Each structure stands twice: as structure tokens, then as C-alpha cells.
């Protein structure tokens, strides 16, 4: 995914003639991540918005598809960020929302050392690039979720097999034992499975107690 986004950013900076740098960033359940950037300046500008609590990423893009600042030297919406950007020789920006949901946001931002760098045609190009970036991000997330789901199923299956052998119970009873321990310890089932499959697993005595109680 990172390579795809790097390529998309490089391509976009070529197409938008006055764009100097660009980055893709995500906010997910309070975690802010710069996923890809053309150079350290773009990454710095994104992180600066998070640090200052100003800028289009964590404010306007929750509600708007596109935000453009024609001249940061005259920008009144984000005074602290604008002043810091101008000091770093960034004079204008164009920000595009990739997706948004419950505490979940993806953003694509281009920066330029020139004022009035992003006209109407540049915004159209930026929106097209944003569509490509959004597909890359969401597809990667789905693949990761699928892979995580498969790994969890394998781990739970392995733990269930160990319990079946250890206690001479069937698959249903082994799963019930794991579910009981999950509820008692207030831990996800996958965590319980990982504990059971450890070589010197700390869950053995608890499983024994749960089994004895259930009987």
C-alpha cells in the first residue's frame, strides 16, 4: 500500500504543476498516522497540524470534501499553523477527504511554495488522485482485516485442539471452556487462545478450575 501511495503522490505532483509536496494521512480512533509523503516537508506539515490542533485535516475535512488555502500568509482560519507553514516556505495548500466515518478519516494534502497554486483544474486533478488513494487505503485495510481474521481463527482452532487432547473433551466443550475463561477474565477469545498455546501457558490452572466448576 505504501508503495502505491508513494507512486500516486509522485504522479500527482507531476500533474499539478505548482504542487511542491504531498502526503496521505489517517486518523483512526485517535491515532494519527502519516501513511505516505513525497518528502519530509509534507510530513512535517501534516504532523504540525496535529500538534497545533489547527489546519484542514483535523477540522474542515470531517465536514468538507475539499479545502483550499490560497495564501497561508493571509490565512485566518488556522493562525498558528499558517504562520509555521509560511516560515517553512509553504504558502498554499489543497486538502482532500479520502473517506470519513466514526472517528475515522483519511486525507490527502498537497502543499506549494507559491501562493494561489491550486486553481479549479488542479482541484479536479486532486479529486481524481484522492479517489485512487482512497481505494488503495481501504483495500489494504480490508486485506489486513481478512488476514487478521484468518490468523485468529487458526489460533483459536489450535488452542481448541490442545484442550480437546488435554481434557478428552469434544470440540464444543473445548470452545465452551475457552468462552468461559474469556468471560471470567474479561479478555478477547483470541487472547485466551494465545495464552493456551504458549509453551508454559499461565491459563492451565484457570482452565482446570473452570472445568471443575462446570462439572
C-alpha positions as a Markdown table, in Angstrom:
| # | Residue | x | y | z |
|---|---|---|---|---|
| 1 | Unk | 0.0 | 0.0 | 0.0 |
| 2 | Unk | 2.8 | 2.4 | 0.9 |
| 3 | Unk | 4.4 | 1.9 | -2.5 |
| 4 | Unk | 1.1 | 2.5 | -4.3 |
| 5 | Unk | 0.5 | 5.7 | -2.3 |
| 6 | Unk | 4.1 | 6.9 | -2.9 |
| 7 | Unk | 3.6 | 6.4 | -6.7 |
| 8 | Unk | 0.2 | 8.2 | -6.6 |
| 9 | Unk | 1.7 | 11.2 | -4.8 |
| 10 | Unk | 4.6 | 11.4 | -7.2 |
| 11 | Unk | 2.3 | 11.2 | -10.1 |
| 12 | Unk | 0.0 | 13.9 | -8.7 |
| 13 | Unk | 2.9 | 16.3 | -8.0 |
| 14 | Unk | 3.8 | 15.9 | -11.7 |
| 15 | Unk | 0.2 | 16.6 | -12.8 |
| 16 | Unk | -0.3 | 19.6 | -10.5 |
| 17 | Unk | 2.4 | 21.8 | -11.8 |
| 18 | Unk | 2.7 | 24.1 | -8.8 |
| 19 | Unk | 2.4 | 21.4 | -6.1 |
| 20 | Unk | 5.7 | 21.1 | -4.3 |
| 21 | Unk | 4.9 | 18.2 | -1.9 |
| 22 | Unk | 2.1 | 16.0 | -0.8 |
| 23 | Unk | 1.1 | 13.5 | 1.9 |
| 24 | Unk | -1.5 | 10.9 | 2.8 |
| 25 | Unk | -2.6 | 10.7 | 6.4 |
| 26 | Unk | -5.1 | 8.9 | 8.5 |
| 27 | Unk | -6.9 | 9.4 | 11.8 |
| 28 | Unk | -8.3 | 6.3 | 13.4 |
| 29 | Unk | -9.7 | 6.1 | 16.9 |
| 30 | Unk | -7.4 | 9.0 | 18.0 |
| 31 | Unk | -4.3 | 7.5 | 16.3 |
| 32 | Unk | -2.8 | 9.9 | 13.7 |
| 33 | Unk | -0.6 | 8.4 | 11.1 |
| 34 | Unk | 1.3 | 9.9 | 8.1 |
| 35 | Unk | 1.0 | 6.9 | 5.7 |
| 36 | Unk | 2.9 | 8.3 | 2.8 |
| 37 | Unk | 4.7 | 11.6 | 1.8 |
| 38 | Unk | 6.8 | 12.9 | -1.0 |
| 39 | Unk | 9.4 | 14.4 | 1.4 |
| 40 | Unk | 10.0 | 15.4 | 5.0 |
| 41 | Unk | 8.4 | 18.8 | 4.4 |
| 42 | Unk | 5.0 | 17.3 | 3.6 |
| 43 | Unk | 5.2 | 15.0 | 6.6 |
| 44 | Unk | 6.2 | 17.9 | 8.8 |
| 45 | Unk | 3.2 | 20.0 | 7.7 |
| 46 | Unk | 0.8 | 17.1 | 8.4 |
| 47 | Unk | 2.2 | 16.4 | 11.8 |
| 48 | Unk | 2.3 | 20.2 | 12.6 |
| 49 | Unk | -1.5 | 20.3 | 12.1 |
| 50 | Unk | -1.9 | 17.5 | 14.6 |
| 51 | Unk | 0.4 | 19.1 | 17.2 |
| 52 | Unk | -1.2 | 22.5 | 16.9 |
| 53 | Unk | -4.8 | 21.3 | 16.6 |
| 54 | Unk | -5.2 | 23.6 | 13.5 |
| 55 | Unk | -5.3 | 23.1 | 9.8 |
| 56 | Unk | -7.8 | 21.4 | 7.4 |
| 57 | Unk | -7.0 | 17.8 | 8.3 |
| 58 | Unk | -8.5 | 17.6 | 11.8 |
| 59 | Unk | -11.1 | 20.3 | 11.4 |
| 60 | Unk | -12.7 | 21.0 | 8.0 |
| 61 | Unk | -12.2 | 17.7 | 6.3 |
| 62 | Unk | -14.6 | 16.0 | 8.7 |
| 63 | Unk | -17.3 | 18.0 | 7.0 |
| 64 | Unk | -15.9 | 19.1 | 3.6 |
| 65 | Unk | -14.6 | 17.1 | 0.6 |
| 66 | Unk | -12.1 | 19.7 | -0.4 |
| 67 | Unk | -10.4 | 22.6 | 1.4 |
| 68 | Unk | -8.1 | 25.1 | -0.3 |
| 69 | Unk | -6.0 | 27.8 | 1.2 |
| 70 | Unk | -4.9 | 30.2 | -1.5 |
| 71 | Unk | -2.3 | 32.1 | 0.6 |
| 72 | Unk | -1.3 | 30.9 | 4.1 |
| 73 | Unk | 0.3 | 34.3 | 4.7 |
| 74 | Unk | -3.3 | 35.7 | 4.7 |
| 75 | Unk | -5.0 | 32.7 | 6.2 |
| 76 | Unk | -7.2 | 33.5 | 9.3 |
| 77 | Unk | -8.7 | 30.0 | 9.9 |
| 78 | Unk | -5.6 | 28.5 | 11.3 |
| 79 | Unk | -3.3 | 31.3 | 12.5 |
| 80 | Unk | -0.7 | 29.2 | 14.3 |
| 81 | Unk | -0.4 | 26.6 | 11.6 |
| 82 | Unk | -0.4 | 29.2 | 8.9 |
| 83 | Unk | 2.4 | 31.1 | 10.5 |
| 84 | Unk | 4.5 | 28.0 | 11.0 |
| 85 | Unk | 3.9 | 26.9 | 7.4 |
| 86 | Unk | 4.9 | 30.2 | 5.9 |
| 87 | Unk | 8.1 | 30.1 | 8.0 |
| 88 | Unk | 8.8 | 26.7 | 6.4 |
| 89 | Unk | 8.2 | 28.3 | 2.9 |
| 90 | Unk | 4.8 | 26.7 | 2.4 |
| 91 | Unk | 2.4 | 29.3 | 1.0 |
| 92 | Unk | -0.7 | 27.4 | -0.1 |
| 93 | Unk | -2.4 | 24.0 | 0.2 |
| 94 | Unk | -5.2 | 21.9 | -1.1 |
| 95 | Unk | -6.6 | 19.1 | 1.1 |
| 96 | Unk | -8.9 | 16.3 | 0.0 |
| 97 | Unk | -11.0 | 14.0 | 2.1 |
| 98 | Unk | -10.4 | 10.3 | 1.2 |
| 99 | Unk | -13.1 | 8.9 | 3.5 |
| 100 | Unk | -14.7 | 9.6 | 6.8 |
| 101 | Unk | -16.6 | 7.6 | 9.4 |
| 102 | Unk | -17.0 | 7.2 | 13.1 |
| 103 | Unk | -13.7 | 8.5 | 14.5 |
| 104 | Unk | -12.1 | 7.5 | 11.1 |
| 105 | Unk | -10.7 | 9.9 | 8.5 |
| 106 | Unk | -8.3 | 9.7 | 5.5 |
| 107 | Unk | -6.8 | 12.8 | 4.0 |
| 108 | Unk | -4.7 | 13.8 | 1.0 |
| 109 | Unk | -2.9 | 17.1 | 1.2 |
| 110 | Unk | -0.8 | 19.0 | -1.3 |
| 111 | Unk | 1.5 | 21.9 | -0.4 |
| 112 | Unk | 3.1 | 24.6 | -2.5 |
| 113 | Unk | 5.8 | 27.2 | -2.0 |
| 114 | Unk | 3.7 | 29.5 | -4.2 |
| 115 | Unk | 0.6 | 31.4 | -3.2 |
| 116 | Unk | -2.6 | 30.7 | -5.3 |
| 117 | Unk | -1.0 | 27.5 | -6.5 |
| 118 | Unk | -4.2 | 25.4 | -6.7 |
| 119 | Unk | -6.8 | 26.5 | -9.3 |
| 120 | Unk | -10.1 | 24.8 | -10.4 |
| 121 | Unk | -8.3 | 22.4 | -12.8 |
| 122 | Unk | -5.9 | 21.4 | -10.1 |
| 123 | Unk | -8.7 | 20.7 | -7.7 |
| 124 | Unk | -10.3 | 18.4 | -10.3 |
| 125 | Unk | -7.0 | 16.5 | -10.6 |
| 126 | Unk | -6.6 | 16.4 | -6.9 |
| 127 | Unk | -10.1 | 14.8 | -6.5 |
| 128 | Unk | -9.2 | 12.1 | -9.1 |
| 129 | Unk | -6.0 | 11.4 | -7.2 |
| 130 | Unk | -7.9 | 11.3 | -3.9 |
| 131 | Unk | -10.1 | 8.6 | -5.4 |
| 132 | Unk | -7.1 | 6.4 | -6.2 |
| 133 | Unk | -5.6 | 6.9 | -2.8 |
| 134 | Unk | -8.8 | 6.1 | -1.1 |
| 135 | Unk | -9.1 | 2.8 | -3.0 |
| 136 | Unk | -5.6 | 1.9 | -2.0 |
| 137 | Unk | -6.1 | 2.6 | 1.7 |
| 138 | Unk | -9.5 | 0.9 | 2.0 |
| 139 | Unk | -8.4 | -2.1 | 0.0 |
| 140 | Unk | -5.3 | -2.6 | 2.2 |
| 141 | Unk | -7.4 | -2.2 | 5.3 |
| 142 | Unk | -9.8 | -5.0 | 4.1 |
| 143 | Unk | -6.9 | -7.3 | 3.3 |
| 144 | Unk | -5.4 | -6.7 | 6.8 |
| 145 | Unk | -8.7 | -7.3 | 8.5 |
| 146 | Unk | -9.1 | -10.5 | 6.5 |
| 147 | Unk | -5.6 | -11.7 | 7.3 |
| 148 | Unk | -6.1 | -10.9 | 11.0 |
| 149 | Unk | -9.4 | -12.8 | 11.0 |
| 150 | Unk | -7.8 | -15.9 | 9.5 |
| 151 | Unk | -4.9 | -15.7 | 12.0 |
| 152 | Unk | -7.4 | -15.5 | 14.9 |
| 153 | Unk | -9.3 | -18.5 | 13.6 |
| 154 | Unk | -6.2 | -20.6 | 13.2 |
| 155 | Unk | -5.0 | -19.6 | 16.8 |
| 156 | Unk | -8.4 | -20.4 | 18.3 |
| 157 | Unk | -8.5 | -23.7 | 16.4 |
| 158 | Unk | -5.1 | -24.7 | 17.7 |
| 159 | Unk | -6.0 | -23.8 | 21.3 |
| 160 | Unk | -9.2 | -25.8 | 21.0 |
| 161 | Unk | -7.3 | -28.8 | 19.7 |
| 162 | Unk | -5.0 | -28.6 | 22.7 |
| 163 | Unk | -7.9 | -28.5 | 25.1 |
| 164 | Unk | -9.6 | -31.4 | 23.4 |
| 165 | Unk | -6.4 | -33.5 | 23.8 |
| 166 | Unk | -5.7 | -32.3 | 27.4 |
| 167 | Unk | -9.1 | -32.9 | 28.9 |
| 168 | Unk | -10.5 | -35.6 | 26.5 |
| 169 | Unk | -13.5 | -33.4 | 25.5 |
| 170 | Unk | -15.1 | -32.7 | 22.2 |
| 171 | Unk | -14.7 | -29.5 | 20.1 |
| 172 | Unk | -17.9 | -27.9 | 21.5 |
| 173 | Unk | -16.8 | -28.5 | 25.1 |
| 174 | Unk | -13.3 | -27.2 | 24.4 |
| 175 | Unk | -14.8 | -24.0 | 22.9 |
| 176 | Unk | -17.1 | -23.6 | 25.9 |
| 177 | Unk | -14.1 | -23.8 | 28.2 |
| 178 | Unk | -12.4 | -21.0 | 26.3 |
| 179 | Unk | -15.5 | -18.9 | 26.2 |
| 180 | Unk | -15.9 | -19.3 | 30.0 |
| 181 | Unk | -12.4 | -18.2 | 30.6 |
| 182 | Unk | -12.8 | -15.3 | 28.3 |
| 183 | Unk | -15.8 | -14.0 | 30.2 |
| 184 | Unk | -14.2 | -14.6 | 33.6 |
| 185 | Unk | -11.0 | -12.7 | 32.7 |
| 186 | Unk | -12.8 | -10.1 | 30.5 |
| 187 | Unk | -10.3 | -10.9 | 27.7 |
| 188 | Unk | -10.9 | -11.4 | 24.0 |
| 189 | Unk | -11.2 | -15.1 | 22.9 |
| 190 | Unk | -8.1 | -14.7 | 20.7 |
| 191 | Unk | -6.0 | -13.6 | 23.7 |
| 192 | Unk | -7.2 | -16.6 | 25.7 |
| 193 | Unk | -6.2 | -18.8 | 22.7 |
| 194 | Unk | -2.8 | -17.3 | 22.6 |
| 195 | Unk | -2.3 | -17.9 | 26.4 |
| 196 | Unk | -3.3 | -21.6 | 26.0 |
| 197 | Unk | -0.9 | -22.2 | 23.1 |
| 198 | Unk | 2.1 | -20.8 | 24.9 |
| 199 | Unk | 4.6 | -23.4 | 25.8 |
| 200 | Unk | 4.4 | -22.6 | 29.5 |
| 201 | Unk | 0.9 | -21.3 | 29.4 |
| 202 | Unk | -0.5 | -19.5 | 32.5 |
| 203 | Unk | -4.0 | -20.4 | 31.6 |
| 204 | Unk | -3.8 | -24.1 | 32.5 |
| 205 | Unk | -4.7 | -23.7 | 36.2 |
| 206 | Unk | -7.6 | -21.4 | 35.3 |
| 207 | Unk | -8.9 | -23.8 | 32.7 |
| 208 | Unk | -8.7 | -26.6 | 35.3 |
| 209 | Unk | -10.7 | -24.5 | 37.7 |
| 210 | Unk | -13.3 | -23.6 | 35.1 |
| 211 | Unk | -13.6 | -27.3 | 34.1 |
| 212 | Unk | -14.1 | -28.4 | 37.7 |
| 213 | Unk | -16.7 | -25.7 | 38.3 |
| 214 | Unk | -18.6 | -26.5 | 35.2 |
| 215 | Unk | -18.8 | -30.2 | 36.2 |
